[in-house]
């Protein structure tokens, strides 16, 4: 089969590790021809080009700036994505007949590009639903149902519904996502919506005690404390006010140490707190060398997940997979609508509490200071990953519709 994959993720080779590149390698292993559109933002000043890797071709499409920019530029760039992807398909893939087009949200604004390939090639369309927009923006107060923000909401809601309408299959991250989509979009046939979870090609993580000691020493992290790490986006969706409260209430806890590494719109807010509080058991990193970050992340004891408590949509952060890969227990503080806590507790590889419940969070922190418990939960995490969240698993779910 000829597979077309549309994404906003910027990569030049599928040898990289990640939920999308790992999945594309599975298609390649399955003997399929893989074509990918992976855009590059204008700020990088790289013209559009086609990278031919023989078994796969990646179109590096220049688009406007959608990350780390002001709201107006981001809005314009997002609205022009559709036409740019469409032009890219017509110019570079005009002679390829696609059997399947796979695409992910965000964004929801690729509907016309998908529709074009479906109509031109009689292709099937598979949506990997990673983000439920614009409802998530309503939850966080970034959009509203009235006024000017209401006009934007209605526009994006119409685009969202059209994207669902043209999708032959919709793969959701979890059961709660399936239920939410069906409940709020009654026109979607139930039989086309299924769980196709975030997944990776799990790598072997060997924990070398000497290297762990060296990386901790390099970044002034204590050797004898339980180290909790949060790695990833530091934005509105994470509800970082609660993370700040967690750090503040544990400032005198000499058993624990917190490492926070990431970037995002709320980074400066977190940095201001850290600078003023002068915590002795926490550090904030904006950017680390890739190898150092991976070694450090794999050297910690517990992985943290935070989500804003206002969410009505069931998010399911892929960050959890990297913790599980490193055989680390997970402590999640989220809204009550996601089922990530249910999965963590069912798999016995960590704890969950509602974001805002500081008493429950701190109780779990103390429980995870017990080394033997962490070892057992870490083993459970890796076992659950290998059994449920591999790229091969997701590939087989998608391909089951073509046998």
N, C-alpha and C positions, 0 to 999 in steps of 0.2 A: 504493500500500500504506500501511497504518497501522503505523508502527514505534513500539515502546515500548523505550526505553533506560533501564536501571537502572544507577546508578553511585553511588559514595560521594564522587565529586568535587563540590566545592561551587562552582557557578557559576550565574549568573542570565541569561546570554545565550550563545548559541553563536557569537557574533562573536569571543569570546576565542580565542587560539591555544593549541592543546593536542591531544594525540593523540585525545581523545574528541570535543571540540567540532569539530575539523576533520573528523572522520569524519561527525558529524551534519550538517554543512553539505553534505557530499557527498550524503547521503540527501535533503536538502532540494532540492539542485540537480537530483536525479534525479526530482523531482516527487512525492515521498512526503510524507505527513503525519507529522511527528515529534513524539512525546510523550516527555518525559524526567522521571524522578524524580531530582533532585539534592538531597540532604539538607543541612540546616544544623544544626550541633551546638547543644545546649541552651545552652552558655555565651554564645552570641551573642544570646540572648533575642529571637529572631525567630519569631513564630508561623507555623504552616504556612499557605502561600498558593499560589495558582496564578497563574503569570505567562503571559498570553496574548500571544504574539508573532505571531499570525495563522498563519504557516506552521509554527510550532512552539509547543508549550506545555510549560512547565517547572514541575513541582510541587516547590516548596521545602518539603520535609518536615522538620519538627523531629524530631531524634533525640537520643539521649544523647551524651555526650562520648566519642569514641573516640580522639582525638589529644591529646597533651600532658596526659595525666591518669594516675592511678595504675592499676595492673593490675586491681584489683577493679572500679572504675568502667568501665574499658575492656571488661572481660569481660562485665559486665551489659549494657552498651550494645550490644555486638556480638550478644549472644544475643537482644536484643529487636528487632534490625533487621528480621528476617523478618516479625514481626507488624505492625510499623509500615508497612513497604512494602505489605504485603497490605491493610491498612486504607486506605492512601492510594489504591491502585488501585480498591478497591471504592467509595470515597466520591467521588473526583474523576474517575475514568475508567470509571464504571459503564455509560455509554452509548456507549463506543467499542469497536468490534470490531477487535482487533489481528490483523494478518497475521503479524507477526514481532516477537519480543521478543529484544533484544540485551542482554547483561549481561556484566560483567567481574569477574574475581577480582583482588584481594580485593574483597569478602569471599566466603566460600563459603556464607554463611548466608542466601542469598536463594532457596533451593531451593523453598520452599512458594509464594512469590510468583510465581515463574516457572511452577511447576506449575499454579497457579490460572488464569493467563492462557492457558496451553496448553489446559487442559481446557475453560474457558469459551468461548474463541474459536476453538478448533481451530487455534491459531497454531503456527508453527515457532519453535524456540528456538536461538539462536546464542550460544555462550559464547566470549568473548574471554579466553583464559587468560593472564593477566599475572603470575600468582603461584601457585606450587604449595605450598599449605598443607594439612596441617600438617607436611609433610616438611621445609620450610625451618626451622621452629621446632625440629625434632629436630636438624637439622644444627648449629644455633647453641647447642644445649643448653638451650633455653627450654622444651622439652617432652621427655618420655622415653617409653619403651614400657612402663615399669613404675611401680608406686606411684601416688600421686595424679595426677602429671603424665601417667601412662599412661592414666588414666581420661579425662582431657581429650583426650589424643591420639586415643583410640578414638572418642570422641564426634565430634570434628572430622573424623576419617578417614571415619566413616560418612556425615557430611554431604557431604563431598567426593565420595564415590562416588555418592551420590544425585544430586548436581548434574550429574555426568557422565552419569548414567543418563537424566536427563530432557532432556539437550541433543541436539538433532538434528544439530548440527555443532559442532565444537570448533576454534577458530582459535588456533594457537600462535604464539609470537613467532619461533621459528626451528626448523630441522630437528632440532636436539638436543632441543628441547622435545617435538616430535612423538614422537621415539623414546622419550623418558623416559616419557611418558604411556602409550603403548602397552605398553611393557615392564612397567610397574608396575600396569597396570589391564587385565588380559587380557580382561575382559568387554566392553570398549569395542570396537565394530566399527572396524577399521582405516580403513575408507573414510570415516568421518565426521570424522577428525582430519586437519587440514591446516595449512599455514603461512599465517597471516594476521598479518603483522608489525606491530610498532609503526610508526606512520606519521604524517606531518604534511602540511599544505598548505604547501610550502616558500615562505618569504618571501624577497624580494630583500634581501640585506645589502650595503649600499654602505659601504665602508671609507674614511671621510674622514680623511685624515692629521691635519688640524688638530684634529678632534674627538677622535681617538685620543690625540693629545698632551695635550689639555686634560683628558680624564678620567684619564689616568695621573698628570698633575701634581696633580689634585684629591685623589687618593688615595695620593700619594707612592709611585708605582710607577715604577721606572726606565724611561727611554725607550730605552736601548741594550742591554737584556738580553732573552733569550728568556723570555717569560712563559708559565708553565704554569698553567692554571686548573682547579680542581675546583669545580663548582657543583652543589648538590643536597643530598640527605639525608645527614646525618652520624649514622648509627645503627649498630647491631650488624651488619647485612648488609654494610656497607662494609669491615669488618675494618680499622679505623683504626689499629691498632698498626703495620701495615705502612706506612701513610701517614706516621706519626710517624717511623718508621725512615728512610723516604725523605728526609724533611726534615732529619733529624739528619745523615745521611751527605753531604748536599749543602750543609751550612751554610757551608762555605768555597769553594763553587763560585761564582766571581764572574761566570760567564756566564749564570746562570739566576736566575729570580725566581718564587716560587710564590704564587698567590692562591687562597685557599680561602674559599668563600662558601656558607653553608648553615645548617641548623638540624637538631636531632635529639637523640636520647638521649645521644650520645657527644660533643656539642659541648663540654661543660665539661671533659671529659678532654683534648680537643685544646687548649682554651684554657689549661688549667693547664700543659701542656707548652710552649706558645708563650710564656707569661708567664715561665716558669722558664728556658727556653733562650735567650730574647732574640735570636732569629734576626734577622739584618739582610737576609736575602733571602727573606722570607716574611711574608705578612699573613693574618689570619683575620678575616672579616667575618660578623657574625650576621645583620644585616639592612641592606640598602641600598635606597634608593628604586628602584622598579621600572625607571624609565627609565635611571637610572645603572647599575643592574646589567646591563641588556641591552647598553648601550653598552660597559661595561667588559668583559663576557664576549666580545663581538664584537671587542674590541680586543686580546685576548690571542693567543698564537701556537700553543699546543697545549692540547687538551682532555684531562683526566685522568678515568679510570674506575677505581674500586677495588671489589673484592668479596672477602668473607671466603674464605680458602682452604679452609675446612671444608665448603663447599657441595657437596652431591651432586646438587642440582637445577640445571639449566642456566638461570640468570638471564640476562636480556638487557636491561640498563638503557636506558630511553628517552632518558636524558640525552645519549646519543651523537648523537641526531638534531639537537640544537641546535648541537653542535660542527660537525657536517657541514654544517648550513645556513649557518654562518658561514665555510665553506671552511677549516676548521681540521683539521690532522692529529690523530689520537687515539692516546693511549698508555694501554693498559689493563693493569692488574695484577689478575688474577682467579684463581679456582679452575680446575681442569683440566677440569671437566665442562661448562661453558658453551662454546658455539661462537662467542662474540663475537670472540675473538681470531682464529679462522679467517676470519671475515667481514672483519675489519679488514685482515688480511694478504692475503687473496684480492683485495680491492678496492684494495690498495696505497695505503691512506690512513692508515697508521699502524703501530704496533708493539704486540706483546703480550708479556707475561711472566707466569709464575706468581707469585701473591702470595706474598711471602716470599723471592723470588730477587732480592736487592738488587743483586747484581753485574750481572745482566741488565737490571734497571730502569735503573741508572745508565748502562749502555752505550747504551741507547735514548735517554736524556736527552741524552747528548753528541752522538749522531747528529742529534737534532732541533735542535741549536743551529745547524745549517747552513741558512741562509735559503732557498737554492734548493731544497733537498730539501723543506722545509716548504711552499713555494709549490706544488710539484708534487703533494705528498700532499694539500694543501688542495683543489686543483682536482679531484683524484680523489675526495675525500670528497663534494664537492658533486655531482659527476656520478653517483656511486653512489647518493646520496640521491634524486636526481631520477629515477633509473632503477628503484629498488627499494622506496623507502619513502615513497611519497606516499599521502595519504588516499584519493585516487581509486583507487589500486591496491588498497587494502584493501576499499574499497566494492565494486569489481568482483568481488573474490574472494567476498564475502558474497552478492552479487546473482546470481552465476553459478548458484546453487542454485534460483533462482526464474525462470529463463528457459525 
